[in-house]
Amino acid sequence: MLQRQLLSPPACGNNMNMRDLIRLRLAMLTALLMGGFHPFLSSSLQVVADEPSEAVLWAQRLNEAFVEVADRVAPSVVVIEVAHPVVSAADSLDLQNHPNLENLPEDLRRQMEEFFKQQQPEGGSEPSPSPEDTERPEDRFDGKGSGMILDKEGHILTNYHVIEAASRIRVRLQNGKIFQAHVRGYDSQSDVAIIQLIEAPAEILTPIALGDSDKARVGEFAIAIGAPFELEYSVTYGHISAKGRSAVTLSRNLDHDFIQTDADINPGNSGGPLVNIQGEVIGVNTMIRGLNTGIGFAIPINMAMEIGNQLIETGTFKRALLGIGIQSLSENYLLNQMLESVSQGVVVSSIQVGSAAADSLLQPGDIIIAVAGHPVATSQQLKNQVRSQTIGQPVILDVVRHQERLQVEISPKEWVRPEVATITANETRPVVHRPLGLKLRKADETGAKQFGVSIAEGLMIWEIEDGSLAERMAGNTLEPGIIITAVNYQPVRETFDFARIYREADLSRGMMIQYLDGQGNRGFVILSDQDL
């Protein structure tokens, strides 16, 4: 054996010199590395792992903390799917003449122009409509965002832009259950909206824990949960990069500041929570500044709930307005140099005709240093203090005018909300008569998760009405989760495909439905009313 030869005395006899000893030890080491353990060495050369250092233990605890936060918060996060009215081909082509197209970033504008070019028919003539074109659905689920459960009554906090112009809204919980939702109220100025689940049992709802965004500190961990790029319940983490960020968007409507974070926020995260290491929500993820930049923004939860609570209670948010142009004193270098009596405050740069300020003793050039006793040093702080003042009720402004300090009484007026896209999700819809008794939807991941089946092209059965033709004739074969792949030998991909074929069919002769069940088995059934 190689081991025994290596462990035997060398051929030179018993007088082993240092060179022979070194050779022997090298040979023994080589044998050990190659797996050749000698019996008397096996017990003495076992490798024992070192105890983890204190630094490693702290890292393990931090790792466990992130896992616990994700487990605690995820049941309170929902995926919001939004339907919008379908735009006809002619309408979509007309968008290429939209005046705002030139204002898009160059790369996005080129993509849009290429899209419009691809939509143009060859030869420049309008294509004649096919039978399928006349059967387009009224709306289509084409938008997705996130939200968070606020209470057992099913109120969901999200962004206004997530549900903007919605014709229908459905919400999926982490457990896969899906509920319809209606809009309780929204405030486009702050990009905050409240929707409410319809007939959702209270026992399956897990309200999110509310934190205090005022107490959040720059540098703290921040964790975002949502559905970016349709990758639902994705968890990313980073830090609070800054607080009090304003003017972060080209829109001049938003009147609040933001929490900045480097936790990855992407399309689909909108409306989802930004939470601290305790699992408390401190912000509503709202926007990003370019993809993969590490710059995201969240609405502070304190402000979001200030608006959200009023939306839950009354369905609307009444915003107080003074009617003045403002600028932080620190931003006006010349005026700052002229004044010795004050170093911080908000400059009244203009007063609008017919406004609350015009009816008061306030003057351009005044420096507002407090609102109702609350000090203000920046324009954003002034907006935050004025926003929730009672409409028509006098409020006292502490003002510096030249070297004089005085108090001005002013009665805020109501801010007039600008016109926005109509939301029709709350409108009562006529009950759709389904002659066959099948409630169908295009097969997708949502249905696959709901019924525990694989995805295939076709229409998934979501419900079979009691007493319907489908229930009476194929109740033992068809069931929710089955995917209809063809009807009368014609493939079906959209619900309007099925509707068209049904109208053309003669039920007295029968209609063949080919299907794929949850186990992957294929089959068919024939529905006929000839005996009815």
SVG drawing of the C-alpha trace seen along z (x, -y; Angstrom):
<svg xmlns="http://www.w3.org/2000/svg" viewBox="-87 -98 109 100">
<polyline fill="none" stroke="black" stroke-width="0.4" points="0.0,0.0 1.1,-3.5 0.4,-4.6 2.6,-1.9 5.5,-2.6 5.4,-6.3 5.2,-5.6 8.0,-3.1 11.7,-4.1 13.5,-5.2 15.9,-2.9 19.0,-4.6 18.4,-2.8 17.7,-4.1 19.9,-7.2 17.3,-9.6 18.7,-13.0 16.7,-16.3 16.2,-16.1 14.7,-12.6 12.4,-13.8 11.1,-16.7 10.5,-14.4 8.6,-12.0 6.4,-14.7 5.7,-16.1 4.7,-12.6 2.4,-12.1 0.7,-15.5 0.3,-14.6 -1.3,-11.3 -3.7,-13.1 -4.8,-15.6 -5.5,-12.8 -7.7,-11.0 -5.3,-8.4 -5.8,-8.5 -3.8,-6.1 -5.9,-4.6 -3.8,-6.1 -4.0,-9.6 -7.8,-9.7 -8.8,-10.7 -6.1,-13.3 -6.4,-15.3 -10.1,-16.0 -10.9,-19.6 -13.1,-21.4 -15.0,-24.5 -14.2,-27.7 -16.9,-29.3 -18.4,-32.3 -17.0,-35.6 -19.1,-38.3 -19.2,-40.2 -20.6,-37.1 -23.2,-36.6 -24.3,-40.2 -24.6,-39.7 -26.7,-36.6 -29.0,-38.5 -29.4,-41.3 -30.2,-38.7 -32.8,-37.2 -34.3,-40.6 -34.8,-41.2 -36.5,-37.8 -38.8,-38.5 -39.8,-41.9 -40.7,-40.4 -42.7,-37.7 -44.5,-40.2 -45.3,-42.8 -46.1,-40.6 -49.6,-39.5 -50.6,-43.3 -49.4,-44.0 -51.8,-43.6 -51.4,-43.5 -53.8,-45.8 -54.9,-45.1 -56.7,-47.9 -58.8,-47.8 -59.0,-50.7 -61.3,-51.4 -60.0,-49.8 -58.6,-52.4 -59.5,-51.7 -56.7,-51.3 -57.7,-54.6 -57.5,-56.4 -54.1,-54.9 -52.8,-56.0 -54.1,-59.5 -51.8,-59.7 -48.8,-60.2 -50.1,-63.8 -50.4,-64.5 -48.7,-67.8 -46.9,-66.4 -45.1,-63.7 -42.2,-66.1 -41.8,-66.6 -40.9,-63.0 -37.3,-61.9 -35.6,-61.3 -35.2,-57.5 -38.8,-57.1 -40.1,-59.3 -38.2,-57.2 -39.8,-54.1 -43.2,-55.6 -42.6,-56.8 -41.4,-53.3 -44.5,-51.8 -46.8,-54.1 -44.9,-53.3 -45.5,-49.6 -49.2,-50.2 -49.6,-51.9 -51.1,-49.6 -49.0,-48.8 -49.8,-51.1 -51.1,-53.8 -54.8,-52.8 -56.9,-52.0 -57.4,-48.2 -61.0,-47.0 -62.3,-45.8 -62.4,-42.1 -65.3,-40.4 -63.1,-40.1 -62.5,-43.9 -66.2,-44.5 -66.1,-42.3 -63.6,-44.1 -64.3,-44.2 -65.2,-47.5 -62.1,-47.4 -59.0,-45.4 -56.9,-44.8 -53.7,-46.4 -52.4,-48.2 -50.8,-46.9 -49.6,-48.4 -49.4,-47.7 -51.2,-48.7 -51.4,-48.0 -54.3,-46.9 -55.2,-49.6 -58.0,-47.9 -60.4,-44.9 -63.0,-46.8 -60.9,-46.3 -59.6,-49.8 -56.5,-49.8 -54.0,-52.7 -52.3,-53.2 -51.3,-55.9 -53.8,-57.8 -51.9,-57.2 -52.3,-53.4 -56.1,-53.6 -56.3,-56.7 -59.0,-56.3 -59.9,-52.8 -63.0,-51.1 -62.6,-48.1 -60.3,-47.2 -59.5,-43.8 -57.1,-43.1 -55.2,-40.0 -54.1,-39.1 -50.9,-37.2 -53.0,-34.1 -54.1,-34.3 -57.7,-35.3 -59.1,-37.9 -61.7,-40.6 -63.3,-43.3 -62.7,-46.8 -64.3,-50.3 -62.7,-53.7 -63.5,-55.2 -61.7,-58.5 -58.6,-60.0 -56.5,-63.2 -54.6,-63.8 -52.7,-66.7 -50.9,-64.3 -51.1,-61.1 -53.0,-59.3 -56.0,-57.1 -58.1,-54.8 -59.9,-51.8 -62.1,-49.3 -62.4,-45.5 -65.9,-44.3 -67.2,-41.5 -63.8,-40.5 -64.0,-38.6 -62.4,-40.5 -60.6,-37.4 -58.4,-37.1 -57.2,-40.7 -54.0,-41.7 -53.7,-45.5 -50.2,-46.9 -48.5,-48.4 -48.2,-52.2 -44.9,-53.9 -44.0,-57.6 -42.4,-59.1 -41.5,-62.2 -39.2,-60.1 -37.6,-58.2 -33.9,-59.2 -31.6,-59.4 -29.4,-56.4 -31.9,-54.0 -32.7,-50.7 -35.7,-51.0 -37.4,-48.0 -39.7,-48.1 -42.3,-45.4 -44.4,-45.3 -44.9,-43.9 -42.2,-45.5 -42.4,-44.4 -45.2,-41.9 -42.7,-40.1 -45.1,-40.0 -44.1,-40.3 -40.5,-41.3 -38.5,-42.6 -35.7,-45.1 -33.8,-46.9 -31.6,-50.0 -31.6,-53.1 -33.4,-56.3 -31.2,-58.5 -32.8,-61.9 -36.0,-63.4 -37.9,-66.5 -37.2,-66.1 -39.4,-68.4 -39.5,-69.4 -38.6,-65.8 -41.1,-65.7 -42.0,-67.8 -45.6,-67.8 -46.4,-71.0 -49.5,-69.6 -47.9,-67.6 -47.7,-69.8 -45.7,-67.6 -42.2,-66.4 -40.8,-62.9 -38.6,-60.4 -35.7,-59.5 -34.5,-55.9 -32.0,-53.7 -34.1,-50.6 -34.9,-49.5 -38.3,-50.8 -39.5,-50.0 -42.8,-50.2 -45.3,-48.1 -44.0,-49.1 -46.2,-52.2 -48.6,-52.2 -46.7,-49.6 -45.1,-50.2 -41.7,-51.4 -41.1,-50.0 -38.5,-50.3 -36.6,-47.5 -39.5,-47.1 -41.8,-46.3 -43.7,-49.6 -44.7,-51.5 -43.0,-54.9 -43.8,-55.7 -45.8,-54.9 -43.5,-54.1 -44.5,-56.5 -41.8,-57.3 -38.3,-56.9 -35.8,-59.0 -34.8,-56.7 -34.3,-53.0 -31.4,-51.5 -30.3,-54.8 -30.9,-53.9 -33.1,-57.0 -36.6,-56.4 -39.2,-58.5 -42.0,-57.6 -44.8,-59.8 -44.3,-60.1 -46.9,-57.9 -48.0,-60.6 -49.1,-62.8 -50.6,-59.9 -52.7,-58.9 -53.7,-62.5 -55.3,-62.5 -56.3,-58.8 -58.3,-59.1 -60.3,-61.9 -60.9,-60.0 -62.1,-57.0 -64.4,-59.2 -65.9,-61.5 -64.7,-60.2 -62.9,-63.4 -60.0,-65.6 -60.7,-69.3 -57.4,-71.2 -57.0,-74.7 -55.6,-77.4 -54.2,-80.8 -53.7,-81.9 -50.1,-83.2 -46.9,-82.7 -44.1,-81.6 -40.4,-81.2 -38.1,-80.1 -36.2,-83.1 -33.0,-81.1 -33.5,-80.9 -33.8,-84.7 -30.2,-85.9 -30.9,-89.6 -33.9,-89.8 -32.0,-87.8 -29.2,-90.3 -31.6,-93.2 -33.3,-91.8 -31.6,-91.7 -34.6,-90.8 -35.3,-87.3 -33.1,-84.6 -35.7,-81.9 -39.2,-82.0 -41.3,-81.9 -41.5,-85.0 -44.9,-86.0 -43.9,-86.7 -47.3,-87.3 -51.0,-87.4 -53.7,-86.0 -56.8,-88.1 -59.9,-86.8 -57.9,-84.6 -58.0,-84.2 -54.8,-86.2 -56.3,-89.1 -59.1,-89.3 -56.6,-89.6 -53.9,-92.1 -51.1,-90.0 -48.8,-91.9 -46.2,-90.8 -42.8,-90.9 -44.1,-89.6 -42.1,-86.8 -44.3,-84.1 -42.5,-82.5 -45.4,-80.4 -48.8,-79.1 -51.2,-78.6 -48.2,-78.6 -46.2,-76.1 -42.8,-77.5 -42.2,-77.3 -38.8,-77.8 -39.3,-76.4 -42.0,-76.6 -42.8,-72.9 -43.3,-73.3 -45.7,-76.1 -47.7,-73.9 -47.8,-71.1 -49.2,-73.4 -51.8,-75.1 -53.0,-71.9 -55.3,-70.6 -56.5,-73.9 -60.3,-74.1 -61.9,-75.8 -63.4,-79.2 -62.0,-79.1 -59.6,-81.9 -56.0,-80.9 -53.2,-83.2 -50.0,-83.7 -46.9,-85.1 -45.4,-87.5 -42.3,-89.7 -42.8,-92.9 -39.6,-94.9 -38.5,-95.2 -41.9,-94.6 -43.4,-91.3 -47.2,-91.1 -50.0,-88.5 -52.3,-88.3 -55.7,-86.6 -56.6,-84.7 -59.5,-82.4 -58.4,-79.7 -60.5,-79.0 -61.0,-75.5 -58.5,-74.5 -60.4,-73.7 -59.4,-70.3 -58.4,-70.2 -60.2,-68.0 -58.7,-64.5 -59.4,-61.4 -62.8,-59.9 -62.8,-56.8 -65.8,-54.6 -64.8,-51.6 -67.7,-52.5 -70.4,-52.6 -73.1,-49.9 -72.6,-47.5 -75.4,-45.5 -75.4,-41.9 -74.0,-40.0 -76.2,-37.1 -74.1,-34.0 -76.3,-31.6 -73.9,-28.7 -73.3,-29.7 -69.5,-29.9 -67.5,-32.8 -64.4,-32.9 -61.1,-34.8 -57.9,-34.7 -55.6,-32.1 -52.8,-33.8 -50.7,-33.5 -53.4,-34.8 -55.7,-32.0 -52.9,-29.4 -52.2,-30.4 -55.9,-30.6 -56.6,-27.0 -53.2,-25.4 -52.8,-24.6 -50.3,-25.2 -50.7,-28.1 -51.8,-27.3 -53.2,-29.4 -56.9,-29.7 -59.8,-30.8 -59.9,-29.6 -63.2,-28.7 -63.6,-30.8 -67.2,-29.9 -70.0,-27.7 -73.5,-29.1 -75.8,-26.7 -78.6,-25.4 -76.9,-26.6 -76.5,-24.6 -72.8,-24.0 -73.6,-22.8 -76.4,-20.5 -74.7,-18.9 -71.0,-18.9 -71.1,-19.4 -69.0,-16.3 -66.4,-17.3 -66.0,-21.1 -64.9,-22.8 -63.2,-26.0 -59.5,-26.0 -60.1,-24.1 -58.8,-25.9 -60.9,-26.0 -58.5,-25.8 -61.0,-25.7 -64.7,-25.9 -66.1,-24.2 -62.4,-23.6 -61.6,-27.3 -58.9,-28.3 -59.9,-30.9 -57.5,-33.3 -59.7,-36.1 -63.3,-36.2 -64.5,-38.0 -63.3,-35.0 -65.7,-32.8 -68.5,-35.3 -68.2,-35.5 -68.2,-31.7 -71.1,-31.3 -73.2,-33.7 -72.4,-31.9 -73.1,-28.5 -76.4,-26.5 -76.9,-25.2 -79.7,-22.9 -77.0,-21.0 -74.4,-21.3 -71.3,-23.2 -68.0,-21.4 -65.7,-22.7 -62.1,-21.3 -60.3,-21.7 -57.2,-21.1 -57.6,-20.1 -55.4,-20.7 -53.5,-17.4 -52.7,-18.1 -55.4,-15.8 -57.1,-17.0 -60.7,-16.3 -63.9,-17.7 -67.6,-18.1 -70.6,-19.0 -73.2,-21.4 -76.6,-21.3 -80.1,-22.6 -82.0,-20.3 -83.6,-18.5 -84.4,-21.6"/>
</svg>
